[in-house]
Amino acid sequence: MSSLARPAAGTARNALKRSGQRYPDNVKIRQSSPPHLLTLADLSPAQINTLIQNALTFKYVFKNLSPRALIPSLDNRTIALLFSKRSTRTRVASETSAQALGGHPMFLGRDDIQLGVNETLEDTARVVGSMVDGIMARVGGHHEVETLAKYSPVPIINALSDLYHPTQILADIMALHEHYAPTPTPPPPAEGEGSHTSVLKYFQSTVDPIKTLKGKKVAWVGDSNNISNELLVTLPRLGMEFSLAAPKGYDKVDERVWNKVTEAGTESLVTLTNSPSEALANADVVVTDTWISMGQEQEKADRIKAFEGYQITNKMVTDAGAKEDWRFLHCLPRKQEEVDDEVFYGPRSLVFPEAENRKWTIMACFE
């Protein structure tokens, strides 16, 4: 049963107890706080591996067998999408994922609900959480999604905050795994076994994203932001090297993020620099992102000037000594000054599989 679809434990359970009845054996009652996903730093490498295996299963079954073959784990469940920031990929991925699993996505944008404005975050979490089975929250400050998680009676998934973006990095990991270890074709299901279950069992026994990516080096060249933060607290724990190059003044790593790195003991796998060429040396994967995030539009001129020399080009990366077969990622939307067309639309680019994988990895989080 989906973690976003577990029945609430309170009143209904007590009513059944008083009546002498009990839930059927196949219904699970949650006895503690619901699980939340605020950052991948809170998941073990094994849990991240499982999410990618599940996402690969959803993708294979949906695209190679039939959407109808998916187990409808969100049947008759409602997922609230609380988005105080505009979104394309995250919204489309979330809505289609919930529907594919038999659920109902309820989109509540900034014109529908103003988080923490007309009602406190605590009250919103309690009220909305009492009416839905899970909440996907795209917020401003990370404290907002932390507050929602603190008071919500149902699971909260961070769809983006100013500090972290976990579902994006799951899509990145999946895209890299698929590139380095193309998905194998599962055998036909055993007699009496469903297609979805059969594919999942096969991938669980044969697919190992951590093994695939261990030892790879990912180089980030651009602004230090929520995407680089999530990469920083995740990739080294999977045995990968991570280097980050940003101009002075834009290179600060939030103390909360660096504390996660030191707690994990992965500092030796991290390089922080102001030199793109230093970060790119021996890189397997090159990543960048927008230089001007939402809310920073008034800083555009200053930022473009500060990031001169940071545009990703084939010559830049090759001259810096990256691996001959290096690949490129970008979470989108992309602007010309960040990466030129030759790289973005070229054979090294994995940006469109990366974007598509937002759907399958969000589906795995819902599941």
GITAHU-V621752 format. One record per residue. N is the residue number from 0. RES is the residue in one small letter. PHI is phi as a letter, one per 30 degrees, with the letter a starting at -180 (* if undefined). OMEGA is omega as a letter, one per 30 degrees, with the letter a starting at -180 (* if undefined). NEAR is the number of other C-alpha atoms within 12 Angstrom. Layout:
n = {N & N}
res = {RES & RES}
phi = {PHI & PHI}
omega = {OMEGA & OMEGA}
near = {NEAR & NEAR}
//
This chain:
n = {0 & 1 & 2 & 3 & 4 & 5 & 6 & 7 & 8 & 9 & 10 & 11 & 12 & 13 & 14 & 15 & 16 & 17 & 18 & 19 & 20 & 21 & 22 & 23 & 24 & 25 & 26 & 27 & 28 & 29 & 30 & 31 & 32 & 33 & 34 & 35 & 36 & 37 & 38 & 39 & 40 & 41 & 42 & 43 & 44 & 45 & 46 & 47 & 48 & 49 & 50 & 51 & 52 & 53 & 54 & 55 & 56 & 57 & 58 & 59 & 60 & 61 & 62 & 63 & 64 & 65 & 66 & 67 & 68 & 69 & 70 & 71 & 72 & 73 & 74 & 75 & 76 & 77 & 78 & 79 & 80 & 81 & 82 & 83 & 84 & 85 & 86 & 87 & 88 & 89 & 90 & 91 & 92 & 93 & 94 & 95 & 96 & 97 & 98 & 99 & 100 & 101 & 102 & 103 & 104 & 105 & 106 & 107 & 108 & 109 & 110 & 111 & 112 & 113 & 114 & 115 & 116 & 117 & 118 & 119 & 120 & 121 & 122 & 123 & 124 & 125 & 126 & 127 & 128 & 129 & 130 & 131 & 132 & 133 & 134 & 135 & 136 & 137 & 138 & 139 & 140 & 141 & 142 & 143 & 144 & 145 & 146 & 147 & 148 & 149 & 150 & 151 & 152 & 153 & 154 & 155 & 156 & 157 & 158 & 159 & 160 & 161 & 162 & 163 & 164 & 165 & 166 & 167 & 168 & 169 & 170 & 171 & 172 & 173 & 174 & 175 & 176 & 177 & 178 & 179 & 180 & 181 & 182 & 183 & 184 & 185 & 186 & 187 & 188 & 189 & 190 & 191 & 192 & 193 & 194 & 195 & 196 & 197 & 198 & 199 & 200 & 201 & 202 & 203 & 204 & 205 & 206 & 207 & 208 & 209 & 210 & 211 & 212 & 213 & 214 & 215 & 216 & 217 & 218 & 219 & 220 & 221 & 222 & 223 & 224 & 225 & 226 & 227 & 228 & 229 & 230 & 231 & 232 & 233 & 234 & 235 & 236 & 237 & 238 & 239 & 240 & 241 & 242 & 243 & 244 & 245 & 246 & 247 & 248 & 249 & 250 & 251 & 252 & 253 & 254 & 255 & 256 & 257 & 258 & 259 & 260 & 261 & 262 & 263 & 264 & 265 & 266 & 267 & 268 & 269 & 270 & 271 & 272 & 273 & 274 & 275 & 276 & 277 & 278 & 279 & 280 & 281 & 282 & 283 & 284 & 285 & 286 & 287 & 288 & 289 & 290 & 291 & 292 & 293 & 294 & 295 & 296 & 297 & 298 & 299 & 300 & 301 & 302 & 303 & 304 & 305 & 306 & 307 & 308 & 309 & 310 & 311 & 312 & 313 & 314 & 315 & 316 & 317 & 318 & 319 & 320 & 321 & 322 & 323 & 324 & 325 & 326 & 327 & 328 & 329 & 330 & 331 & 332 & 333 & 334 & 335 & 336 & 337 & 338 & 339 & 340 & 341 & 342 & 343 & 344 & 345 & 346 & 347 & 348 & 349 & 350 & 351 & 352 & 353 & 354 & 355 & 356 & 357 & 358 & 359 & 360 & 361 & 362 & 363 & 364 & 365 & 366}
res = {m & s & s & l & a & r & p & a & a & g & t & a & r & n & a & l & k & r & s & g & q & r & y & p & d & n & v & k & i & r & q & s & s & p & p & h & l & l & t & l & a & d & l & s & p & a & q & i & n & t & l & i & q & n & a & l & t & f & k & y & v & f & k & n & l & s & p & r & a & l & i & p & s & l & d & n & r & t & i & a & l & l & f & s & k & r & s & t & r & t & r & v & a & s & e & t & s & a & q & a & l & g & g & h & p & m & f & l & g & r & d & d & i & q & l & g & v & n & e & t & l & e & d & t & a & r & v & v & g & s & m & v & d & g & i & m & a & r & v & g & g & h & h & e & v & e & t & l & a & k & y & s & p & v & p & i & i & n & a & l & s & d & l & y & h & p & t & q & i & l & a & d & i & m & a & l & h & e & h & y & a & p & t & p & t & p & p & p & p & a & e & g & e & g & s & h & t & s & v & l & k & y & f & q & s & t & v & d & p & i & k & t & l & k & g & k & k & v & a & w & v & g & d & s & n & n & i & s & n & e & l & l & v & t & l & p & r & l & g & m & e & f & s & l & a & a & p & k & g & y & d & k & v & d & e & r & v & w & n & k & v & t & e & a & g & t & e & s & l & v & t & l & t & n & s & p & s & e & a & l & a & n & a & d & v & v & v & t & d & t & w & i & s & m & g & q & e & q & e & k & a & d & r & i & k & a & f & e & g & y & q & i & t & n & k & m & v & t & d & a & g & a & k & e & d & w & r & f & l & h & c & l & p & r & k & q & e & e & v & d & d & e & v & f & y & g & p & r & s & l & v & f & p & e & a & e & n & r & k & w & t & i & m & a & c & f & e}
phi = {* & d & d & d & b & d & d & d & c & d & e & d & d & d & d & d & d & d & d & i & c & b & d & e & d & d & c & c & c & d & c & b & d & d & d & b & b & c & a & d & d & d & c & d & e & d & d & d & e & d & d & d & d & d & d & d & d & e & d & d & d & d & c & c & c & a & e & d & d & d & d & d & d & c & e & i & c & c & c & d & c & c & c & d & b & d & a & c & d & d & d & d & d & d & d & d & d & d & d & d & c & i & c & c & d & c & d & b & d & d & d & c & b & c & e & i & c & d & b & d & d & d & d & d & d & d & d & d & d & d & c & b & c & a & b & c & c & c & b & c & d & d & d & d & d & d & d & e & d & d & c & d & d & b & e & c & c & d & d & l & b & d & c & b & b & d & d & d & d & d & d & d & d & d & d & d & e & d & d & d & b & e & d & d & d & d & d & d & d & d & e & i & c & d & d & d & d & d & d & d & d & d & d & d & c & b & c & b & e & d & d & d & c & e & j & d & c & c & c & c & b & l & d & d & b & d & d & d & d & d & d & d & d & c & e & e & d & c & i & c & d & b & c & b & c & b & d & e & j & b & c & d & c & e & e & d & d & d & d & d & d & d & d & d & i & c & e & d & c & c & b & c & a & c & c & e & d & d & d & d & e & i & d & c & b & c & b & b & a & e & d & b & d & e & j & c & e & d & c & e & d & d & d & d & d & d & c & e & i & c & d & d & b & e & d & e & d & d & d & d & j & d & e & d & c & e & b & b & b & a & d & i & d & c & b & e & d & d & a & d & d & e & d & d & c & d & d & d & d & c & d & d & d & e & d & d & d & e & d & d & d & d & d & d & d & d & d}
omega = {a & l & l & a & l & a & l & a & a & a & a & a & a & l & l & a & a & a & a & l & l & l & l & a & a & l & a & l & l & a & a & a & a & l & l & l & a & l & l & l & a & l & l & l & l & l & l & l & a & l & l & l & l & l & l & l & l & a & a & a & a & a & a & l & l & l & a & a & l & l & a & a & l & a & l & l & a & l & l & l & a & a & l & l & a & a & l & a & a & a & a & l & a & a & a & l & l & a & a & l & l & a & l & l & l & a & l & a & a & l & l & a & a & a & l & a & l & l & a & l & l & a & l & a & a & a & a & l & l & a & a & a & l & a & l & a & l & a & l & a & a & l & a & a & l & l & l & a & a & a & a & l & l & a & l & l & l & l & l & l & a & a & a & l & a & a & l & a & l & l & l & a & a & a & l & l & a & l & a & a & a & a & l & l & a & l & l & l & l & a & l & a & l & a & a & a & a & l & l & l & a & a & l & a & a & a & a & a & a & l & l & a & a & l & l & l & l & a & l & l & a & a & l & a & a & l & l & l & a & l & a & a & a & a & l & l & l & l & a & l & l & l & a & l & l & l & l & a & l & a & a & l & a & a & l & l & a & l & l & l & a & l & l & a & a & a & a & l & a & l & l & a & l & a & l & a & l & a & a & a & l & a & l & a & l & a & l & a & l & l & a & a & l & a & a & a & a & l & a & a & a & a & l & l & a & a & l & a & a & l & a & l & l & a & a & a & a & l & a & l & l & l & a & a & a & l & a & l & l & a & l & f & a & l & a & a & a & a & a & a & a & l & a & a & a & a & l & a & l & a & a & l & l & a & l & a & l & a & a & l & l & l & l & l & l & a & *}
near = {20 & 32 & 31 & 41 & 36 & 32 & 32 & 29 & 23 & 17 & 13 & 17 & 22 & 16 & 14 & 15 & 14 & 11 & 11 & 10 & 12 & 17 & 18 & 10 & 7 & 10 & 16 & 19 & 24 & 23 & 14 & 15 & 20 & 30 & 30 & 34 & 40 & 37 & 38 & 39 & 37 & 24 & 25 & 20 & 28 & 20 & 24 & 34 & 34 & 29 & 39 & 44 & 39 & 41 & 44 & 48 & 43 & 43 & 38 & 32 & 30 & 26 & 15 & 20 & 22 & 17 & 23 & 19 & 26 & 36 & 32 & 26 & 31 & 33 & 25 & 22 & 32 & 35 & 43 & 40 & 42 & 45 & 34 & 30 & 29 & 25 & 26 & 20 & 28 & 40 & 32 & 26 & 32 & 46 & 34 & 30 & 41 & 44 & 30 & 36 & 39 & 28 & 31 & 30 & 32 & 29 & 30 & 28 & 22 & 22 & 15 & 17 & 26 & 23 & 32 & 23 & 16 & 14 & 15 & 19 & 30 & 25 & 23 & 33 & 36 & 25 & 21 & 34 & 33 & 25 & 21 & 35 & 40 & 47 & 52 & 52 & 53 & 43 & 40 & 30 & 25 & 26 & 25 & 35 & 41 & 31 & 26 & 40 & 33 & 25 & 27 & 35 & 36 & 41 & 44 & 43 & 46 & 46 & 49 & 43 & 35 & 33 & 37 & 40 & 42 & 44 & 49 & 45 & 41 & 48 & 44 & 45 & 50 & 47 & 40 & 42 & 33 & 29 & 28 & 25 & 20 & 19 & 29 & 19 & 20 & 26 & 15 & 17 & 18 & 15 & 9 & 9 & 14 & 19 & 29 & 35 & 25 & 29 & 37 & 33 & 24 & 26 & 32 & 24 & 17 & 22 & 33 & 33 & 42 & 33 & 21 & 26 & 31 & 25 & 22 & 33 & 35 & 44 & 48 & 51 & 50 & 47 & 38 & 39 & 35 & 39 & 44 & 45 & 41 & 41 & 45 & 49 & 45 & 47 & 45 & 35 & 37 & 35 & 28 & 35 & 36 & 44 & 43 & 43 & 39 & 38 & 28 & 20 & 17 & 25 & 28 & 24 & 32 & 23 & 13 & 22 & 32 & 26 & 18 & 27 & 30 & 20 & 15 & 26 & 17 & 25 & 26 & 18 & 29 & 34 & 32 & 33 & 29 & 28 & 27 & 40 & 32 & 26 & 35 & 46 & 33 & 27 & 36 & 35 & 45 & 53 & 50 & 48 & 37 & 35 & 41 & 29 & 27 & 22 & 14 & 17 & 14 & 12 & 15 & 18 & 14 & 17 & 27 & 26 & 16 & 23 & 34 & 23 & 25 & 37 & 38 & 43 & 34 & 30 & 19 & 25 & 37 & 24 & 19 & 24 & 23 & 30 & 24 & 19 & 21 & 33 & 39 & 44 & 44 & 41 & 39 & 31 & 24 & 27 & 21 & 22 & 25 & 33 & 38 & 23 & 20 & 17 & 31 & 33 & 21 & 19 & 18 & 30 & 33 & 34 & 36 & 26 & 28 & 33 & 33 & 32 & 41 & 43 & 40 & 46 & 43 & 46 & 48 & 43 & 48 & 53 & 39}
//
